[in-house]
Amino acid sequence: MSPAPTPGRRLRVPAAVALAVTLTAAGVSSALGADPGARAVDVPAAAECGTDGFCEDFEEMDGGAPGGRWEVETRDCSGTGTATVDPEAGRDGGQALRIDGADGYCNHVFVATDLADVDTGAGLYVRFWVRHTDELPQQHVTFLAMEDVADNSRDLRMGGQNAALQWNRESDDATLPEQSPAGVALSEPLPVDEWVCLEYQLDGSAGLLETWLNGEQVVGLVVDGEPTHDIDSQWLNRADWAPDVVDLRLGWESYGEGADTLWYDDIAVGTTRTGC
């Protein structure tokens, strides 16, 4: 896997991500269920989308180019990747954001929004639904990114590698989980041709991260502060990681092979978990 080129201009909004997360004792079941493989992190009950952030279903747009709070962004170069509002592809038959992503870095495309209206000092939860057409490739790809101003404005990225979901830290190319066979096995593929719900919470002050797929914790996508072989021991080699993210970008970026068509819908961003 090759790191992406140095990013160009981005949205700049000062923010601090701080979310109080209580770690339970090892072996205790996740608050989401009794899965014995889950890494124990207490999580508040799901809530409706409220005034602590924003929701987006793309229904107020006229089709074509995304608008409102969203801006198409191609960073350092642009190619054949496109971002449009699809009028008939939403989860309930309405509109959805469509990304046509092609092979190669310069074909990347994202739709970006800043987080100025989210009190990220009180924590950050992100929930979105996604559907895509091609299995995640063996090589590294990204479908969600956030600029981290505490890391020289490099990106915290969610995507895939070795055909499974992963997080990647652009500045040092650290991956979550580690890309060993055992680590990859603790992640999950991103199902194709169906709507799935992805959620994550980010504790910037403590450098913690948790991820759920369809409401179930993905064991390999958890940074809980205690290095675990094959999961977050590589990630925690940087002991002072304390992300301060200022934007949210949905789209597609490949660093080798990997083309895909994706639809995003029913996005919720705030300081409380909305659930699926």
C-alpha positions as CSV (number, residue, x, y, z in Angstrom):
1,M,0.0,0.0,0.0
2,S,1.3,3.4,-0.9
3,P,0.4,6.5,1.0
4,A,-1.5,9.2,-0.8
5,P,0.2,12.4,-2.1
6,T,0.3,15.4,0.3
7,P,-3.2,16.8,0.4
8,G,-4.1,20.1,-1.2
9,R,-6.5,22.7,-0.1
10,R,-9.2,21.6,2.4
11,L,-11.9,23.0,4.5
12,R,-10.4,24.6,7.6
13,V,-12.6,24.8,10.7
14,P,-11.1,24.7,14.2
15,A,-12.5,21.9,16.3
16,A,-11.7,19.6,19.1
17,V,-13.0,16.1,19.3
18,A,-13.5,15.0,22.9
19,L,-15.8,12.2,23.9
20,A,-16.0,10.6,27.3
21,V,-15.9,6.9,26.8
22,T,-15.9,4.5,29.8
23,L,-13.9,1.3,29.2
24,T,-15.3,-1.8,30.9
25,A,-13.2,-4.6,32.2
26,A,-11.7,-7.0,29.6
27,G,-14.1,-9.8,28.7
28,V,-17.3,-7.9,29.4
29,S,-19.7,-7.9,26.6
30,S,-20.2,-4.8,24.4
31,A,-23.2,-2.7,25.2
32,L,-24.5,-3.6,21.7
33,G,-24.8,-7.3,22.5
34,A,-23.4,-10.4,24.1
35,D,-20.9,-11.2,21.4
36,P,-18.0,-12.8,23.3
37,G,-15.6,-11.5,20.6
38,A,-16.6,-7.9,21.1
39,R,-14.1,-5.5,22.7
40,A,-15.8,-4.0,25.7
41,V,-16.8,-0.3,25.3
42,D,-19.8,1.2,27.0
43,V,-22.1,3.0,24.5
44,P,-25.1,5.2,25.2
45,A,-28.5,4.2,23.9
46,A,-29.5,5.1,20.3
47,A,-31.2,8.5,19.9
48,E,-33.0,10.4,17.1
49,C,-31.1,12.9,15.0
50,G,-31.2,16.0,17.1
51,T,-29.9,19.6,17.4
52,D,-26.4,18.5,18.4
53,G,-25.4,18.0,14.8
54,F,-27.0,17.4,11.4
55,C,-28.7,14.8,9.3
56,E,-28.8,14.5,5.5
57,D,-31.0,12.4,3.2
58,F,-30.4,14.4,0.0
59,E,-34.1,14.9,-0.6
60,E,-33.9,18.7,-0.6
61,M,-31.6,18.7,-3.6
62,D,-32.6,19.0,-7.3
63,G,-30.5,16.1,-8.5
64,G,-27.3,16.6,-10.5
65,A,-24.5,18.2,-8.5
66,P,-24.7,18.0,-4.7
67,G,-25.5,21.3,-3.0
68,G,-26.5,22.7,0.4
69,R,-23.7,22.1,2.9
70,W,-21.9,19.7,0.5
71,E,-19.2,20.6,-1.9
72,V,-17.5,18.3,-4.5
73,E,-13.8,18.1,-3.8
74,T,-11.1,16.4,-5.9
75,R,-8.0,17.5,-3.9
76,D,-4.8,17.5,-5.9
77,C,-6.0,16.4,-9.3
78,S,-9.2,15.2,-11.0
79,G,-10.1,12.6,-13.5
80,T,-13.1,10.4,-14.3
81,G,-14.6,10.1,-10.8
82,T,-17.9,11.8,-10.4
83,A,-20.3,12.7,-7.6
84,T,-24.1,13.3,-8.3
85,V,-27.4,13.2,-6.6
86,D,-29.2,10.1,-7.9
87,P,-33.0,10.8,-7.9
88,E,-34.2,7.2,-7.7
89,A,-31.6,5.3,-5.7
90,G,-32.3,6.1,-2.1
91,R,-33.0,3.6,0.6
92,D,-36.7,4.5,0.5
93,G,-36.8,5.1,-3.3
94,G,-35.9,8.7,-3.0
95,Q,-32.6,10.5,-3.6
96,A,-29.1,9.4,-2.6
97,L,-25.6,10.6,-3.2
98,R,-23.9,8.6,-6.0
99,I,-20.2,8.3,-6.3
100,D,-18.7,6.8,-9.5
101,G,-15.1,5.9,-8.5
102,A,-12.5,4.8,-10.9
103,D,-9.0,3.2,-10.6
104,G,-6.1,5.5,-9.8
105,Y,-5.5,8.3,-7.3
106,C,-6.3,11.2,-9.7
107,N,-9.7,9.7,-10.4
108,H,-10.7,10.2,-6.8
109,V,-13.7,12.3,-5.9
110,F,-15.4,13.3,-2.6
111,V,-18.3,15.3,-1.4
112,A,-17.3,17.3,1.6
113,T,-18.9,19.2,4.5
114,D,-17.2,21.0,7.4
115,L,-18.2,20.2,11.0
116,A,-18.6,23.8,12.2
117,D,-22.2,23.2,13.4
118,V,-21.3,20.1,15.4
119,D,-20.1,20.5,18.9
120,T,-17.2,18.1,18.4
121,G,-15.8,19.1,21.8
122,A,-18.7,17.0,23.2
123,G,-17.8,14.0,21.0
124,L,-18.3,12.8,17.5
125,Y,-20.6,10.1,16.3
126,V,-21.2,9.4,12.5
127,R,-23.8,7.1,11.0
128,F,-24.3,6.5,7.3
129,W,-25.9,4.0,5.0
130,V,-24.0,2.8,2.0
131,R,-24.6,0.5,-1.0
132,H,-21.9,-0.4,-3.5
133,T,-21.5,-2.6,-6.5
134,D,-18.0,-4.2,-6.3
135,E,-16.3,-6.1,-3.6
136,L,-13.5,-4.2,-1.8
137,P,-10.2,-5.0,-3.6
138,Q,-7.0,-6.4,-2.2
139,Q,-5.3,-3.0,-2.5
140,H,-6.0,0.0,-0.4
141,V,-9.1,2.2,-1.1
142,T,-10.9,4.9,0.8
143,F,-14.6,5.8,0.9
144,L,-14.6,8.2,3.9
145,A,-12.0,10.7,5.1
146,M,-11.7,13.4,7.7
147,E,-9.0,16.0,7.9
148,D,-7.1,15.9,11.2
149,V,-5.6,19.3,12.0
150,A,-3.8,17.7,15.0
151,D,-1.9,15.5,12.5
152,N,-0.5,18.2,10.1
153,S,-3.9,18.1,8.3
154,R,-3.4,14.6,7.0
155,D,-6.4,12.3,6.8
156,L,-8.1,9.8,9.0
157,R,-9.5,7.4,6.4
158,M,-12.1,4.6,6.4
159,G,-12.0,2.2,3.5
160,G,-10.8,-1.3,2.7
161,Q,-7.7,-3.4,2.1
162,N,-7.4,-7.2,1.6
163,A,-11.1,-7.2,0.8
164,A,-12.1,-6.1,4.3
165,L,-13.0,-2.8,6.0
166,Q,-10.1,-0.9,7.6
167,W,-9.2,2.4,9.0
168,N,-6.0,4.1,7.8
169,R,-3.9,7.0,9.2
170,E,-2.5,8.9,6.2
171,S,0.5,10.4,8.0
172,D,2.2,7.1,8.9
173,D,0.1,4.6,7.0
174,A,-0.9,2.8,10.2
175,T,-3.9,0.5,9.6
176,L,-6.7,-0.8,11.9
177,P,-6.7,-3.7,12.0
178,E,-3.2,-4.7,11.3
179,Q,-3.0,-6.3,7.8
180,S,-1.9,-9.7,9.0
181,P,-4.2,-12.6,8.1
182,A,-5.4,-12.8,11.7
183,G,-6.0,-9.0,11.8
184,V,-8.0,-9.0,8.5
185,A,-10.1,-11.9,9.8
186,L,-11.2,-9.7,12.7
187,S,-12.7,-7.1,10.3
188,E,-15.6,-7.6,7.9
189,P,-16.1,-7.2,4.1
190,L,-18.5,-4.5,3.0
191,P,-21.5,-6.4,1.5
192,V,-22.3,-5.6,-2.1
193,D,-25.7,-4.7,-3.7
194,E,-27.4,-4.0,-0.4
195,W,-27.8,-1.1,1.9
196,V,-25.7,-1.5,5.1
197,C,-25.3,0.8,8.1
198,L,-21.9,1.9,9.2
199,E,-21.3,3.8,12.4
200,Y,-18.3,5.0,14.3
201,Q,-17.5,7.1,17.4
202,L,-14.3,9.0,17.8
203,D,-12.8,10.1,21.1
204,G,-10.2,12.6,20.1
205,S,-8.9,13.5,23.6
206,A,-8.1,9.9,24.4
207,G,-7.4,8.6,20.9
208,L,-10.2,6.0,20.9
209,L,-12.2,4.7,18.0
210,E,-15.1,2.2,17.7
211,T,-16.9,1.0,14.6
212,W,-20.2,-0.9,14.0
213,L,-21.6,-2.6,10.9
214,N,-25.4,-3.0,10.9
215,G,-25.4,-2.4,14.7
216,E,-22.7,-4.9,15.5
217,Q,-19.3,-3.9,16.7
218,V,-16.5,-4.9,14.3
219,V,-13.8,-6.2,16.7
220,G,-10.9,-5.4,14.4
221,L,-12.0,-1.8,14.0
222,V,-11.7,-0.7,17.7
223,V,-8.9,1.4,19.3
224,D,-9.5,0.9,23.0
225,G,-6.2,2.3,24.4
226,E,-4.7,-1.1,25.2
227,P,-2.6,-2.5,22.4
228,T,-4.0,-5.7,21.0
229,H,-1.9,-7.8,18.7
230,D,-3.3,-8.0,15.1
231,I,-5.7,-5.2,15.9
232,D,-4.5,-1.8,17.3
233,S,-0.9,-2.4,18.5
234,Q,0.5,-0.8,15.3
235,W,-2.0,2.0,15.6
236,L,-1.0,2.7,19.2
237,N,2.7,2.8,18.4
238,R,1.9,6.5,18.2
239,A,1.1,7.0,21.9
240,D,0.0,10.6,21.5
241,W,-2.6,10.2,18.7
242,A,-5.3,12.7,19.6
243,P,-7.3,13.5,16.4
244,D,-9.0,16.9,15.8
245,V,-11.1,16.4,12.7
246,V,-12.7,19.3,11.0
247,D,-14.6,17.9,8.0
248,L,-16.4,14.8,6.7
249,R,-15.9,13.6,3.1
250,L,-17.7,10.7,1.4
251,G,-16.5,9.4,-1.9
252,W,-13.8,7.1,-3.5
253,E,-10.1,7.1,-3.6
254,S,-7.9,4.2,-4.8
255,Y,-4.1,3.9,-4.7
256,G,-3.8,1.2,-7.3
257,E,-6.6,-1.1,-8.4
258,G,-10.1,-0.5,-7.3
259,A,-13.2,1.0,-9.1
260,D,-16.6,1.1,-7.5
261,T,-20.0,2.7,-7.6
262,L,-21.4,3.7,-4.2
263,W,-24.6,5.3,-2.9
264,Y,-24.8,7.1,0.4
265,D,-28.0,8.0,2.3
266,D,-29.4,8.9,5.7
267,I,-26.3,10.4,7.2
268,A,-26.3,11.4,10.9
269,V,-23.5,13.4,12.5
270,G,-23.6,14.6,16.1
271,T,-22.6,14.1,19.7
272,T,-25.0,11.2,20.5
273,R,-25.4,7.9,18.8
274,T,-28.4,7.7,16.5
275,G,-28.0,3.9,15.7
276,C,-29.3,2.1,12.6
